[in-house]
Amino acid sequence: MTKHVSAQKIALIALFIVINIVGGHLALYARLPIYLDTIGTLLGSAFFGPIGGLFTGILTALINGTTGDLFSIYFMPSQIATALVSGFVYKKIKPTDFKNIWWVALVISIPATIISTIITVILFHGITSSGSSMIVQVLHGFGLSQSISVFLVQVGTDYLDRVIGVYVVAIVYRTLLSRIKLV
């Protein structure tokens, strides 16, 4: 985030938090095997760097964790990793660069995947509120260890989630920048 904090920046961060909350609740209640709760964090990082993403991710985890999905608080480190990595990536690469979506999503998802796997295995023994927990149990039922099942599912679901997020960021970033001037 720049040194000057304006009402416009605060409003955008609030909007990004709402996007995370709505996306996360949509995925949770529809039992989707993706999370959709980091799109706003990615937007915060794209517009305002790692600090903007941090504010968005941390506040999202706190609000979600106290209003609808207690698991969100425990996965705050994953939001933090996503914010930091995407903030630094978006400093090097334009968020509107569609040709880099696949590898940008991969770079952003790796640290959060590792953190989420550790949290899921150690704290929750592979069972969380997300729809991906069902896939974990199927893999575990086929004889894979709980840790390997969680890791394999996290790799796939986190990457797919970040591809969707990075794609949405490219569209929203391009649209918002053409319509508003950030102060």
C-alpha positions in Angstrom: 0.0 0.0 0.0 1.2 3.5 -0.6 2.1 5.8 2.2 -1.1 7.8 1.7 -4.3 6.0 2.9 -7.3 7.5 1.3 -11.0 6.8 1.7 -10.9 5.2 -1.8 -8.3 2.7 -0.7 -10.1 1.8 2.5 -13.3 1.3 0.4 -11.5 -0.9 -2.1 -9.9 -3.0 0.7 -13.4 -3.4 2.3 -14.8 -4.4 -1.1 -12.0 -7.0 -1.5 -12.8 -8.4 2.0 -16.5 -8.7 1.0 -15.4 -10.5 -2.2 -13.5 -13.0 -0.1 -16.3 -13.5 2.3 -19.0 -14.0 -0.4 -16.7 -16.3 -2.4 -15.7 -18.3 0.7 -19.3 -18.7 1.8 -20.4 -19.7 -1.7 -17.8 -22.4 -1.8 -18.6 -23.6 1.7 -22.3 -23.8 1.4 -22.2 -25.3 -2.2 -19.5 -27.8 -0.9 -17.2 -26.9 -3.8 -13.8 -28.5 -3.8 -12.2 -25.1 -4.1 -12.3 -22.2 -1.6 -12.9 -18.9 -3.5 -11.8 -16.9 -0.3 -8.6 -15.5 -1.6 -9.8 -13.6 -4.7 -10.1 -10.4 -2.7 -6.7 -11.0 -1.1 -5.2 -11.3 -4.6 -6.9 -8.1 -5.6 -5.6 -6.3 -2.5 -2.1 -7.5 -3.4 -2.5 -6.5 -7.0 -3.7 -3.0 -6.2 -1.8 -2.2 -3.1 1.1 -4.7 -2.8 1.7 -7.2 0.0 0.5 -4.9 2.8 -2.9 -4.4 1.0 -3.2 -8.1 0.6 -2.3 -8.7 4.2 -5.0 -6.4 5.5 -7.5 -8.1 3.2 -6.5 -11.6 4.1 -6.2 -11.2 7.8 -9.5 -9.3 8.2 -11.2 -11.8 6.0 -10.0 -14.7 8.2 -11.1 -12.9 11.3 -14.5 -11.9 10.0 -15.2 -15.4 8.4 -13.9 -17.1 11.5 -16.3 -15.2 13.8 -19.4 -15.2 11.6 -19.7 -18.4 9.7 -16.7 -20.6 9.3 -14.5 -21.1 12.4 -11.9 -22.9 10.3 -11.0 -19.6 8.5 -9.2 -18.3 11.6 -6.9 -21.4 11.6 -6.1 -20.9 7.9 -5.1 -17.3 8.4 -1.4 -18.2 7.8 -2.4 -19.4 4.3 -4.1 -16.1 3.6 -0.9 -14.3 4.8 1.3 -16.4 2.5 -1.0 -15.8 -0.4 -1.0 -12.0 0.3 2.8 -11.8 0.6 3.7 -14.0 -2.4 1.1 -12.4 -4.7 2.0 -8.9 -3.6 5.7 -9.5 -4.6 4.7 -11.3 -7.8 2.4 -8.5 -8.8 5.2 -6.0 -8.3 7.2 -7.8 -11.0 4.3 -8.8 -13.3 1.3 -6.8 -14.4 -1.9 -8.3 -13.0 -3.5 -8.0 -16.4 -1.0 -10.3 -18.2 -3.2 -13.2 -19.2 -0.4 -15.2 -20.7 1.2 -15.7 -17.3 -1.9 -16.8 -15.4 -0.9 -20.5 -15.2 2.6 -20.1 -13.7 1.6 -17.0 -11.6 -1.1 -19.2 -10.0 1.4 -21.9 -9.4 3.9 -19.6 -7.7 1.2 -18.1 -5.5 -0.3 -21.4 -4.6 2.8 -23.4 -3.5 3.5 -21.7 -0.1 -0.2 -21.6 0.8 -0.6 -25.3 -0.2 2.2 -26.3 2.1 0.9 -24.3 5.0 -2.7 -25.5 4.5 -1.6 -29.1 4.3 0.2 -28.8 7.6 -2.7 -27.1 9.3 -5.3 -29.6 7.9 -3.2 -32.6 8.9 -2.0 -31.5 12.3 -5.0 -29.6 13.6 -7.9 -31.2 11.9 -6.7 -34.7 10.8 -7.8 -34.1 7.3 -11.4 -33.0 8.0 -12.3 -29.4 7.5 -15.5 -27.5 6.5 -14.5 -27.4 2.8 -15.9 -29.6 0.1 -12.4 -30.9 -0.6 -12.5 -32.9 2.6 -14.7 -35.4 0.9 -12.0 -36.0 -1.7 -9.5 -36.4 1.0 -11.6 -39.1 2.6 -12.1 -40.9 -0.7 -8.3 -41.0 -1.3 -7.7 -42.1 2.3 -10.3 -44.8 1.8 -8.3 -46.1 -1.2 -5.4 -46.7 1.2 -3.4 -43.5 0.9 -2.2 -42.0 4.2 -4.1 -39.1 5.6 -1.2 -36.7 5.1 -0.6 -37.8 1.5 -4.4 -37.6 0.8 -4.5 -34.0 2.2 -1.4 -32.9 0.3 -2.6 -34.2 -3.0 -6.0 -32.6 -2.6 -4.5 -29.4 -1.4 -2.2 -29.2 -4.4 -5.0 -29.6 -6.9 -7.6 -27.5 -5.2 -5.3 -24.7 -4.2 -3.9 -24.5 -7.7 -7.3 -24.5 -9.3 -8.5 -21.9 -6.8 -5.5 -19.6 -7.6 -6.0 -20.0 -11.4 -9.5 -18.8 -11.0 -8.4 -16.0 -8.6 -5.6 -14.8 -10.8 -7.9 -14.8 -13.8 -10.5 -12.8 -12.0 -7.8 -10.4 -10.8 -6.7 -9.8 -14.4 -10.2 -9.0 -15.5 -11.1 -6.8 -12.4 -7.8 -5.0 -12.3 -8.0 -4.0 -15.9 -11.7 -3.0 -15.5 -11.2 -1.0 -12.3 -8.0 0.8 -13.5 -9.8 2.0 -16.7 -12.6 3.4 -14.6 -11.0 4.9 -11.5 -7.8 6.8 -10.6 -6.2 5.5 -7.5 -5.3 8.4 -5.2 
